[in-house]
Amino acid sequence: MAPRPLEPLDAFITRLRRAAPTVAQQPVRFGGHHFSHAVVVEDGRWRVRPLVLDREVADNFLKERGYFMPENAEALSQPGDPVLLEADSLEQLIEGIKGMKWPMW
């Protein structure tokens, strides 16, 4: 999978605000040239978590299909630990993200 162009922070914030109503059901993935993090809503709290690939899931995918590519790793990864940033509201989370290294790897 070819790397995607780096998403400017302001473009990500716009995308995150648009997705805000559904983030509790569908995390918003982001990162550098490959998605490496996700914004989630859990227990009413906005959180940034790294994307983590479960080895068993990857092994099963490879066994079933006979191939495993970077885009499969990205698609199968799920938000994991640790929580890197946490806030009570979307706007608080955005302010926290603005204070972090961008893009996040």
C-alpha positions, 0 to 999 in steps of 0.5 A: 500500500502506498503511503497516503499524503500527510494530513494537515492538522487543520484538515484532521480537525475538520474531519474529526468535527464532521465525524463527531456524531458517530465516533462512539460507534466508529473511531476516527483513525489518523496518523502519518502516512499510515493510520496509527492512532484513533479518536474514540468515545468511551464512557462519555470521554473523548480519547486518543489511543494507538492502533494495535494489531492483535497477532492472532487476528493477523495470523488468522487472516494470513492463514485464511487468505494466504497473504497479509499486506500493510493495508490489512494490518492497518484495517485490522488494527483496533484502538488499544492501550495506553490512552494517550490523551483524554478529555471531557469534550471534543473541543478539549480533545482538539486543544490537547491534540494541537499540543501534541506532535503532528502528525502522530506516528 
